[in-house]
Amino acid sequence: MRKGSCCMFMSGVVGAVLLIMGIGLFVSGLFQTLIHNKLKGEITLTEGSKIFASWKNPPPPVYIQFFFFNLTNPEEFLKGEAKPRLTEMGPYTFRQYRPKRNVTFVDNGKKVSAYTVKSFVFLPEKSVGDLKVDMVTTVNIPAVAVMNRLKGMGFWVSSGVSMYMGSIGTTLFMTHTVEEMLWGFKDPLLTRLKTIKPDTDEYFGIMRNKNGSDDGEFVYHTGKQNYLDFGRIYTWKGEKMLSIWKTNQSNMINGSDGSGFHPFLSKEERLNVFTPDLCRSIHMRFEKEVEVKGIPAYRFTPPRAVLASGKNNPENEGFCLTPKNCLDDGVLDVSVCRNGAPVVVSFPHFHLGAEKYAKAIDGISPVHKLHQTFLDLNPTLGVPVRAMKRAQINIHLERVTGFLLTRNLNGTIFPILFLNESVVIDDASAARIQKLLLIVTLVSHFPLVLGALGIILLLVCIILVIRFYQNKTEVKRFDFAEAFRCSPPSAKKDTSYAPVSAKADDQDEKNGTYIGMTPVDKS
């Protein structure tokens, strides 16, 4: 009985203490604060941190796919008889390596500078077609770039150059292999220009000189002082702002380079990413929750407002340098940072763009799932677990005074190719993140575990009390029955009554006659 009472007392006291502690710790958020502060200290761009090594040399493989648009009716389009008819070729897939080099800590370790060197290796097993064999017909970009540079030079200058271009067989369209279009070929027009302007590169290729190159020096905040600054760009090529757009807002270098974000992301955040290829910063908004290899993630994606025109999004007014010729939603003229070539960037198939751009061309059909750009980030760590960066390179084809080749053009935004740069976290990194997230979850929910144990012990105490009183009541009932129970009658004996004779002495006078009870044998 004493052991039972002791168990009841101990389970009740311990259960109450654990429950009170659990509630108190949960309300105070002590353990959650501790683990959050620990992660904030670990997720920094500093030597020895958990994230620094993978930031310098990202382990997950990065792939880049190129999809070319092949023009099938160049003559009809050039005559103005039909809109361009395109067929999609590819993908032509490359493995991209992008380690950071010349990593140097500056400003007493508060910032770190680095160059991201990019190299590409062709993967035929992940490609459709042969780089060296497949031919693509598209806009003669060098010729269009020359014509665009001569705008405003006068009719006679343009006409003279136009006749010279015709004499060497230059047309508005060209046909080359995919390999030549990507990595370069010797262009006849550029070769002639080199004799006049020696610094002219006589070779042209969309990815020419990109293999083994970098985008310039970036200086990043380490996040050591403020975790919200983790990976945020401080300067690019020594500048805190660009100087190519019309407004300060458009020239701002905002956010990170997309390789990492601060921990403890919320769904309401606006994530800024600076992209050298676009010569500008863009932003992303939360779209939905997803899961990648067992890791929970938030999907962030650029909204329609990112490439909206200035009239629909005042933030973008500074990106139009010619107010009378501003483009509509979904496209961005980046000729200012492409040596004057009329390059226009959009999402693939003019996804999120004005309908008129897709309707102007046969073979263009935007599909959200196939052409969306997105980042899947684990909200606790801010680590990208999957990413798809999709962009389309276009050429703005419009009439140029003095060039007969352009007389039937009407301002078409002509797609050249689109690329899909993708990465998914590798299995080893995913396993490490899952383990870390499990630890974070257990520590953060430790007060709830204490509270649950307290409730269980209190339930055990209640059960013991109920059983104790049930047993006590049964014992009392047992004693009462024993006290009032009669012995069962014998099988061979019975009780009979017989008179007893009076004694000779005077006892009969004292006691009188009495009845005696004696057993009588029935046999």
Secondary structure, DSSP 8 states (H G I E B T S, - for coil): -HHHHHHHHHHHHHHHHHHHHHHHHHHHTHHHHHHHHHHHHHSSSSTT-TTHHHHHS--S-EEEEEEEEEES-HHHHHHTSS--BEEEEEEEEEEEE--EEEEEEETTTTEEEEEEEEEEEE-GGG-SS-TTT-EEEEE-HHHHHHHHHTTTS-HHHHHHHHHHHHHTT--SEEEEEHHHHHH-EE-HHHHHHHHHSTT--SEE-TTTTTTTEE---EEEE-SSS-GGGTT-EEEETTBSB-SSSSSHHHHB--SB-SS---SS--TT--EEEEETTTTEEEEEEEEEEEEETTEEEEEEE--GGGG--TTT-GGGGGG-SSGGG---TTEEE-GGGTTT--EEEESGGGTTS-HHHHHTSBT----HHHH--EEEE-TTT--EEEEEEEEEEEEEE---TT-GGGTT---EEEEEEEEEEEEE--HHHHHHHHHHHHHHHHHHTHHHHHHHHHHHHHHHHHHHHHHHHHHHHHHHHHHHHHHT------SSEEEEEEE----SSTHHHHT---EEEEEEE--
